[in-house]
């Protein structure tokens, strides 16, 4: 669980760190569209190269890629097995009982592995290079036109950022509870899947109580500082865009166009 890096920021002063957080959110959305539109091997390779280049440019160690992907390995394995065994196709490689492995199913499974891995690694780069305060201000700024129809933009941005920020805190709290339970003789590693699930019950109850307590403390702290839904709120650092941001946007749009062309005019991967 300590390998879960969602919501954590990796400090740095790279070009990626200094980009306007509003642009980084837009870049992330464009990347997701690029990833789902990629239907050929060439387009997928371009997406992989782009993610690796961004991590190198942001000076984030590549070992963070493994820490980011490690918690979702069971999901990836499940989806891979499901696609290999139950995906229809004409080129049959292996058949036994109700299971049939086809070339199309294997290619689809490989494609899904890359797609899931890249979407997790790529979107994690946003939180690695952006603080929670910057992320809140960026979301509120991008959704500000909705204020004209009385949409609670500030409240939504605040809730999203607080939820993201408290993921590492809850993980740390879970580790403390598990250590305390192990000191009392609890066993979380032996037995079958059902036994392990039952063993987690003594962890969930105190974890929920702790989360509710922290939420109450946070609400009290915000009220004591006269926080009222962002009314009259000023910012220590105002979001400003520079030439660097617009150049990066132009490069991102050009890259997305190349991915679309590769998907349209190169042999399909699936």
Number of C-alpha atoms within 10 A of each C-alpha: 12 11 13 16 22 19 22 22 17 19 13 15 11 14 14 23 21 15 19 20 26 21 17 25 19 14 18 18 13 16 23 18 13 24 24 11 17 27 21 20 17 18 25 24 13 18 24 17 11 16 18 16 12 15 19 14 13 20 18 18 10 11 8 18 20 11 17 20 19 16 15 14 13 10 11 19 13 10 15 19 15 13 21 21 18 14 18 15 14 10 11 13 13 11 11 7 5 7 12 17 22 22 18 20 26 20 15 17 23 16 19 16 17 16 19 17 18 22 17 16 20 24 19 21 26 21 22 22 26 26 19 19 14 17 23 22 21 21 20 21 15 14 16 14 12 12 12 7 7 8 13 14 19 19 14 15 18 20 12 14 20 17 11 16 19 17 16 18 14 16 17 14 17 19 14 14 17 18 13 13 15 12 10 9 9 14 15 15 10 9 11 8 10 8 13 14 11 11 17 14 11 13 18 13 11 14 18 12 11 15 16 12 12 15 14 12 12 13 12 13 12 12 11 9 8 10 14 10 12 12 8 7 8 8 8 5 9 9 13 10 13 9 8 12 20 14 10 16 17 11 12 19 15 12 18 22 13 15 23 19 14 21 21 15 9 13 12 14 17 16
